[in-house]
């Protein structure tokens, strides 16, 4: 689209000179496209500039074409390291041509430079969209790693230290095991809480939910959030505050109005919930939320306005995505500067045809038009468009031919403000009206055609400059949204891994510790040694959650599963593929196995369990079957099963689970090239 806009504008410029009798204008247009399309980049250089110079000066001195065509050469020079040469080229145009043609030459040079640079900017922003997403994910992984190290990492170190003490000093084993068991229980709860917090990543859905719930309860809700969408933990914390505040409003059922505001300023995001709830500020309770927000560097407070309305206000540091502000401002600064220069140039050309007392009012009218054009960069302004239409036609009664060129100032905003189905017919009407007025003023056919074409070209220039600037901004917004989506996905991955990987090991550690407390010292020691191995695996899991590693062994997970299930008194049989598997397949199946074993321990009263993984249907099929299933519990659903379904779907695999005749079976299939599997080999027997 960007290159299409530039091509149409360049073709419009060239058509003016081609219609004036210069066939070389077509050659000049073709040469200029080398700077528009990256595929022609290899032709750029001094030779191209020399050819362009020959073409434009031959057209000027050989065919009598206006010196305005030299603007193509000036624009090309501005795009190269030899841009200082554009100054003598412009001076030559002013020396050999009339003033209005020299102004046209400079305006064309600026337009070509601006449109080409904006097109390159569109390319850069589009190409950098994935880089920003990757940078955002990398920063989020660092935050997740820091959060886990401060919280879960310390808890895991406590467990490891306690187990080592129990192994070193049998006399302290009983007391130490109790402490370790309590720590493991708290640790497991913390891991589940962390997983839940990583799932709550966005404030916007919570704002929508709050509005719907308040409205349904008869509370007039006014939500003022604009485009503010805090990323990462900030969004999760504010979403939690909003949920608690709205829940309390609905519980008390005394409020009639509620205003929810989200503001971003000074590197912070502020959430304000103001309601006419009949309670004092001290009535508001948020549990541990104030501490959590304080730990994140923010504040949570409640108070009363002078009118007696309750205010809940949370302020958290804004986690900005890695986007340079100067990058965003650069395109607009370039657009506004070039658009202003072009508009002023065209206005000066019109004023050159006006003399005497009419000069001042004409300048005032043109100044108003230029200001309104610059305002249109920020969006559509229908009232300004109507005023611009009046200023396009009414002054013709006073200024005649000098005002005909202003029609192009109206054509551009029409293309910007209206759908094309309506805009193009209106632009055609404006162009036709200029031609009709020129005929009524007695202008010759060549001048009439020139004014009509110039109206269209000027409109395209205005449209091209503003539209490309908007496109850059839209791409920047889309790039940030992509980065935000990547951050959300990364936190969801962390939530899944906390549940599927770390949660399994923590549950197993807790089970082993409780078992060790009931056993005699020799057998307890063996269980504690298993706990140490599991603690080391938990540390590796924590690194996987923070994105540092994704390596898991299906064979090791199966042996660990047999150990844990056997400790719980469940007879376990293994039958697995032992050949080398692609890392992504082995990883996802190992995660499925962990979740399946966790479910066996949590949701059944199993006595037997069979785990098998065999080559089937061009992939690997993993089955986990256990007796003692409780179908009623299964029907409630599981976040773990949902996580696994997502993981397998990403690999093109499938997951099924269900109970039948007292047995529960979970089956996962992951695609695999048949050449990668030579056949199933048993690696384990009955446990």
C-alpha angles and dihedrals in degrees: 000000000000093000091043090057092049093047092052092049092049090047089052092053092047092048091060091060095038091055088049089062105269113127090182088071087079090054091048090051092051093049091051091057089069087075093048103052119057091210089068093050094111090066093059119105144078094317091057091048090050092051091048091050091052091048098049096042092046088052091048100044100023102042100023093243118166114269086241087089088068085073088082089062092044092052092049091050091052088057094055137064086257093067094129087072088069088075097063090041090056091045090052091051090052090048099049101033139051118274096254092051091049089051089051089051092053093044092051090049091053093045093050091047094046098045093046093048091048090051089053089048090054088053092049094049092046093048092048096052095095092042090058091048091051091048091050091050091048091053091047091052090053090052092047091048091050092047093049093045092052095046118019094023092060091047092051091050089052092054093047092049092049093049092050090051091050091051093047097047116034091186091063094040097099095051093039092049090054091053092046092049092051090047091050090050091051090043092054091049090050091051091052091047090050091050090052092049091051090054091055097072109138135063098194097070089049090052090053091048091048092052093049094047094046093047092048089053092053095256116136104234124200112187117190111181107126112184095328110130115160113212128225124350093355091063092046093051094047091046089054093049091049092048092051094045094050092044090055092048091052093045094055093042095201102108122097100179134031131183119198117192130182116190132179120203141133094013094304137098116221125200117194124184111187119183139162089235113156099238139090126255090252090062092069115098126181103172111219094346094103089054093047092049091046089052088054091053097259140105137235120199142162129206147142128264119227086261091057097253118146116245125197110188129182124183122188133171112265115239102216121206115241096267122132113232090213088060091058095045096046097072093048094046090052092047096048093045094049094042090051091049093049094046092048090048093052090045092053089051089056093046091053088069094052123079139178125005094352093066097081098047089045090053090049092051092048091048090055090049093049092050091050091048091054090049090055088069088077096050146297119319110185095185090053089048091055091049090048090054090054092048090049097057111021096061089056086077089062104030103031117186093008090068099050093090091063090075090083090061088063096044094060097054090045090059090048100044103043137049111267092246088065100027100057096052088049091049088050089052091050091049092047092047091054090052092048092049090048090054091048089051089055098247118160118256094255092054091044091053091046093054092047094050092043090054091056094043094048089050090051091049092053091044093047096051095046096038094051091049090052090047090055090052092047090051091048090052091046090049091053091047089052090051091048090049089050090052091050091049091049091052090048088052089051090050091051092047093048089053099038103035113021094031092058094052093045091051089048092049090051091049093049093048093051090047092049091054090060097046133083115262099264094050092040089055091056091051091049091052087055088051090056090052090049091049090055089050090049089055089053089048090053089054089050091051090054090050097251094121139004100190120131130157118222090204093052092046090051092051091046089050091052090050093050095043092047090051087056090052096255118140107231132198124191128199111166143164106252100187122109110280129195108271095241092051094047091046096052093044091049089053090049090051092051093052092045092052091046089053091049089056096042106035108033144050091223125173097179134034131182122198119189136166119186139163110264138158094355094310146055121284117202118194128187114185127178136169125226094058120171105213094188091061092046093056090064089070132229133244087215093059089048091051092050092049089055092048094050093044088056087058093044091254135127138228129203129178135175148133125254129175094340095314125104120207130191115191125187126183124192121185118247133170108257089228090064094061124063096180143291119299121190113237101174144029136202117327 
